[in-house]
Amino acid sequence: MRGALPLRVGLPALLAALAAACAHAPVGRPPFVPEVAAPAAEERTGVEAPSPAAEEEAATAPATAAEPAAAEAAAPAGPPPVVFAAVGDIMLGSTFPDESNGALLPPDDGAGLLDEVSPVLQAADVAFGNLEGPLLDQGPSDKCKDSKPGRCYAFRVPERYGALLARAGFKVLSLANNHAGDFGEAGRQSTRAVLDRLGIAHAGGVGEVAWLEVRGRRVAVLAYSFSSGTNDLRDIETAVRQVKEARERAELVVVSFHGGAEGAPYQHVPLGPERFYGEDRGDERLFAHAVVDAGAALVLGHGPHVVRGLELYRGRLIAYSLGNFATYGGMNLTGPNGITLVLEARLADDGAFLSGRVHPVRQERPGGPRRDPGGAIVPLLRRLSVEDFGAAAPQIGDDGAISPPAPAPAS
């Protein structure tokens, strides 16, 4: 293993190297940066490998009782966890309607819109978000052709803004939501073409799966919503089959869903199907549990435009809504609508949730994610999780650290 000390090093040399490693080990962790696997001892300390002469001397020296234990400690550990950073809805600005003349676009064409939150996205192995609206430079919206001005919400994000997502560190995006089809098939095709050019994977079209290679593991991402042209959140039987098929080809399967009612009154996850404006927006609990049973390691929800609670089900993390992450100019950001997060999740090789972190974020009109030193999302997310999921809610510390639920007391 690169950087590991040879097993035949004598005890004095080994203790000296370990002391040097401890002396040079990094202390603490920069704010807003996920925990990452520690570098190898050689990289941390600058300790050089012993010379051939030293190795020969060590090989002929008499063994001591302490050396086998030291050699065992130096043996390589298991594979490092895969670190995901996940966010909710992304809509970086719109050129629709045409008469807005750029008024709904961010200053400096969005150049610094994501800068404050990019470090945590870039530090993860996989950064995920929900792209709420197509990347398209021009064209009419059939969705709004018969609507009065100001009564139809459609987003047309400039194609050049795809580069902002790539620079921020996004590796995969969901295109399964109720705005992905705002400009019909032209908008869907343009979005996929832009993301393909930038090397950003995407999922959400009917039967579409995003495939990634992460630390030597294959990761599959599937996305669902209640809208036409996407994998159907309400067709649980098909979703289960798709997840099982993906699990046969990948070590880790991540499932995203866009569902539920919208706004501050809907921060809790109801029991049973959820309706909004007369529309069936899915049974989120039933869906999430079914895809975990089928093999999903991580389930990421979005759609209500507010954050909802976290649940640990069969050792797998479910985030029922990640809220509004970067929604410039086109969405309500008052109260809980403007409180959000970057969710960090660290998964074991088998998909089990190991640990995570809430990175607090806030948006204020006209929008754009900013770090929130006050951490307003932390107590809110803790409360929602406990109220909705009880003993299945993960523990969330005041510093944002997430850990599995405490074991139930012995009877």
Phi, psi and omega in degrees: 000130184302130177088353182281147178283139179301145185289343184268006179295138179294162184300314181300315181296321181294317179296323179295318180294319179294322178296319179296320179298318180295322182294330184256000182296141180296142181254133177074194185208128182301146179296145174066023176236128183296156173293136179234161181299137180294144177294163180296159185303320182296322180288326181287322193250339187076010179294129181275153177294144180299152178288162177304323180296318179295322178296319180297317179297319180294324182293328183266352180288149178294141180288152175243165183294334185280338188295319179301319179295320179295319179296322179295321179295330181278351180297146183298139177281180178291175182297146180292155179293158173268129185255122177253142169239122187234140178227169182269231191286137179235122172212104194276000182137152187228145173261008179249136002286162184303324184287356176291338175050042176084001182294340181261015177256149182287160177302152179055029179056032176079012188305320182249015189300323185252008189299321185293332185255354182300323183305319181289326177292317183289333181282340181281160172290321180224125173251127186239146172205168178257114182277103188268081180128145185283154171269105188204137185272332183201169178123156182276160176252111176299329181302325187251007188295333182252012183261153175286151179306135179081001182251001180231130180258111176223142183241133176231098186273130180305138182302326182296342180287348173302326180295330177295323179291318179295316182294327179290338177114007181293134179254333182208141182230145172274134173248017180259094178198176186276005174243352180299332181259018182303330180238033172064203183293330178299319178292320179295315182294318179297316180301312181297320181296317179297312181295322178298318179297328183271354181077024177261121179289158181211153180215158175138331174295158183304120179079001185278137176230135174266133181244133178228151172252121186227115178051042179078005178249149175265130181242131176250137178236126176239146182228143186225153172205183179264005187261153179295154180082006180230166168301135190271117178302331186274346178267078188292326180300315178293320179300317179299315179298316181296320179294318178298318179296318178294322181295332178292338184249354185223149176286326181230136176240128176247134180241131176248145174219146178243107185199175176095165177287167189241141170107174186304326179290354189239045179279344180264151179269114184285165170273130179090183182297151182241133180243148178210129186052038178076008185252136176285113183251023169094159173256094190296319181295313181298316180298309184299316179295322182295318182286330173294316177302329181277349176129002179290138179267334185211134180237127187236117181255157177197166180131321182287352182065013169222160178280140173242174189288169177254145177225142171253116183237119182052038177079006181247142184273134175238123173252114190281338170195131181260003171075196179270115182268305182217089186233094188270123167080342190242005185221154177292126181239021179278151176056226183293343178294337181260003181256125185210196187198164157256122180268119175261129180227129180251120186247142175286173182302327181269005179094353180296142178285126179261307181193173179195190180203142171267119175259106188292136181222150178222145171241140171232150182301140009275358175127172183116128186287136176229144174300144181245095181300334179285344176061042184301330183290335188296303179294329178295312181294322178298314182295313181299320181295314181292317182295325183270331190232000172053236183293344178273359178283134175292159175281135179234113181284166179298336178273003180091356180294135180248133177221161180302158180303150176296142178300145178295139180298144179296139181281000000 
